[in-house]
Amino acid sequence: MLEQPHAALKQALSDRQRAIAKKPRPKAVPTARSETIAAMRQWRPDGRTLQDFLDAAGAGSIEGASIKPANLRGVDKFSVECDAVTDAFPPVSRSTLEEWWRAAKK
């Protein structure tokens, strides 16, 4: 008698998993990182440097992204703002931007 409820539970879980798997997947939500890397990808082919990109992003010349030095005492941080991202993004370090620059090369 114990095998009957176990089999029914197993079947119910299997049906539930199948129903979940058939549902459409949500679209990827853009992040400040992904949007900045996309902007960097458009900028890199011209042979420009990260500093050139930062200068242009600070001046507002990069479409969809703005990167400006954050006013933090003694810390080399940058505030990143993207048009497609509504959530606040904490300031990032220059080494993080360098990592994103390398990721944009791929």
Secondary structure per residue as TSV (DSSP state, phi and psi in degrees):
chain	resnum	aa	ss	phi	psi
A	1	M	-	360.0	-29.3
A	2	L	-	-71.4	-25.1
A	3	E	H	-70.5	-32.0
A	4	Q	H	-62.1	-51.7
A	5	P	H	-63.9	-34.7
A	6	H	H	-63.7	-43.0
A	7	A	H	-65.7	-39.8
A	8	A	H	-66.1	-40.3
A	9	L	H	-65.2	-42.9
A	10	K	H	-61.5	-42.5
A	11	Q	H	-66.3	-39.9
A	12	A	H	-64.1	-41.5
A	13	L	H	-65.8	-39.1
A	14	S	H	-64.2	-43.5
A	15	D	H	-63.7	-39.7
A	16	R	H	-63.8	-44.9
A	17	Q	H	-62.6	-40.5
A	18	R	H	-63.4	-40.6
A	19	A	H	-65.5	-40.4
A	20	I	H	-64.9	-41.0
A	21	A	H	-66.3	-26.3
A	22	K	H	-80.0	-17.5
A	23	K	S	-66.9	147.6
A	24	P	-	-66.7	147.8
A	25	R	-	-83.7	142.8
A	26	P	-	-69.3	149.9
A	27	K	-	-72.7	149.6
A	28	A	-	-65.1	133.0
A	29	V	-	-85.9	128.9
A	30	P	-	-65.9	142.9
A	31	T	-	-116.8	164.8
A	32	A	H	-60.0	-38.0
A	33	R	H	-63.0	-51.2
A	34	S	H	-64.8	-38.3
A	35	E	H	-68.6	-38.8
A	36	T	H	-68.1	-42.0
A	37	I	H	-63.5	-39.1
A	38	A	H	-62.3	-41.4
A	39	A	H	-66.5	-38.4
A	40	M	H	-65.4	-36.2
A	41	R	H	-61.1	-38.1
A	42	Q	H	-70.6	-26.5
A	43	W	H	-86.2	-34.2
A	44	R	G	-62.4	-42.0
A	45	P	G	-57.3	-21.3
A	46	D	G	-79.6	2.0
A	47	G	T	79.4	18.2
A	48	R	-	-82.9	163.0
A	49	T	-	-99.3	171.2
A	50	L	H	-61.6	-39.8
A	51	Q	H	-63.2	-38.7
A	52	D	H	-60.4	-42.6
A	53	F	H	-63.0	-44.9
A	54	L	H	-63.4	-39.9
A	55	D	H	-62.6	-44.0
A	56	A	H	-67.9	-40.4
A	57	A	H	-67.0	-35.2
A	58	G	H	-69.6	-30.0
A	59	A	H	-86.0	-6.3
A	60	G	T	86.8	16.9
A	61	S	-	-86.2	-10.6
A	62	I	S	-94.2	123.6
A	63	E	T	-72.0	124.4
A	64	G	T	88.1	-6.9
A	65	A	E	-139.9	145.8
A	66	S	E	-136.9	125.2
A	67	I	E	-127.5	118.5
A	68	K	E	-130.9	149.5
A	69	P	E	-60.4	133.0
A	70	A	-	-82.0	141.9
A	71	N	-	-85.4	73.8
A	72	L	-	-114.5	132.9
A	73	R	T	-63.8	121.2
A	74	G	T	67.7	11.7
A	75	V	-	-122.7	132.8
A	76	D	-	-89.1	82.0
A	77	K	E	-120.9	156.5
A	78	F	E	-129.5	138.8
A	79	S	E	-91.0	133.2
A	80	V	E	-114.3	124.3
A	81	E	E	-128.7	131.1
A	82	C	E	-126.0	143.9
A	83	D	T	-63.6	-37.0
A	84	A	T	-79.7	-8.1
A	85	V	-	-113.0	124.7
A	86	T	-	-96.6	-22.3
A	87	D	S	-74.0	147.2
A	88	A	-	-69.5	140.3
A	89	F	-	-120.7	129.0
A	90	P	-	-67.3	154.8
A	91	P	-	-57.6	144.8
A	92	V	E	-114.9	156.4
A	93	S	E	-83.0	166.1
A	94	R	H	-63.2	-36.1
A	95	S	H	-64.2	-33.6
A	96	T	H	-66.2	-43.0
A	97	L	H	-63.9	-36.8
A	98	E	H	-64.4	-37.8
A	99	E	H	-65.0	-42.5
A	100	W	H	-64.2	-37.3
A	101	W	H	-62.0	-42.4
A	102	R	H	-66.9	-38.2
A	103	A	H	-65.7	-30.4
A	104	A	H	-70.7	-19.2
A	105	K	H	-74.6	-25.8
A	106	K	-	-74.4	360.0
